């Protein structure tokens, strides 16, 4: 039995966060509003697509990956097109996806977006080293956002000897260039999928330490930072424990608070922070540098404008029960089957 979900319009899931960006207030007589001020210049979506594998098993090798492939071409076509339709509803500048099979399924997804919705996205993936699930992460981007570079971090022998760092088998970093007010803003975006389970907290903390180490190298060029994805964290937004993996990743353990990342899920009402089928879970997050929250009144720049958890993009006909979703997924009708057990999280950045 599916659990009814209110309509998107009724519960206003898309939340506009007013007053997020702070700036000095000029006297009214001296204030000149820019023509582009308040326009959405850049938006990011993170979404764990839960075993977004096609029906071909030619490049699946693990027992689990073989089991999780779509059972038929028809089932795969349905999933690909349904996900494309949900992405097309919001048309984010960047889509960070987790639990994908690889770059091939991203290409199929971009073809569906172009064919069915006249939207052109580029796709980026670098094969990870999770040999058990064979899951990876990937990025879709659309113009005018340009990808300057993509990269992955590695745990060096020195890092291994220190015992504080862990392998992050599923991650992808990219440097983006975004036109803003006749200039270009640079954003370092890192898409991650960390170890799951409450028992994996210690491993996630070591994975977070590795990401912080790599960020210290990747951010040498002045830029904004966005770290997003499925963190599998048990830490609730607004109440992150010191020493947790999120505290490590947000660099809250350093003496200098100026470089701390901000969890934008905190900008939404507490009642609307659930990002997963399991009640109360907030696995999926978007962390940003403070530079994306502070408006420079002297120039056009990017500033956080809105944050939303878009359950409506994943839920079809009502929320799946856990039994139906995890045990009888492909037995459900297309109209009732939810697209994932995770819900997309979206952040929008305005020109201010």
JOPERA-V475981 format. One record per run of one state. SS is the DSSP state (H for helix, E for strand, L for the rest). FROM is the first residue (numbers start at 1). LEN is the number of residues. If there is no record, write none. Layout:
BEGIN
<<SS:FROM:LEN> <SS:FROM:LEN>>
END
This chain:
BEGIN
<<L:1:2> <E:3:1> <L:4:4> <H:8:4> <L:12:2> <E:14:3> <L:17:5> <E:22:1> <L:23:5> <H:28:3> <L:31:9> <E:40:13> <L:53:10> <H:63:6> <L:69:4> <H:73:18> <L:91:3> <E:94:7> <L:101:2> <H:103:15> <L:118:4> <E:122:3> <L:125:11> <E:136:6> <L:142:4> <E:146:6> <L:152:5> <H:157:6> <L:163:8> <E:171:10> <L:181:2> <E:183:11> <L:194:4> <H:198:21> <L:219:5> <E:224:7> <L:231:14> <H:245:5> <L:250:7> <H:257:3> <L:260:1> <E:261:3> <H:264:4> <L:268:2> <H:270:3> <L:273:3> <E:276:1> <L:277:7> <E:284:6> <H:290:3> <L:293:1> <E:294:1> <L:295:7> <E:302:9> <H:311:3> <L:314:5> <E:319:1> <L:320:2> <H:322:6> <L:328:1> <H:329:3> <L:332:10> <E:342:1> <L:343:1> <E:344:8> <L:352:1>>
END
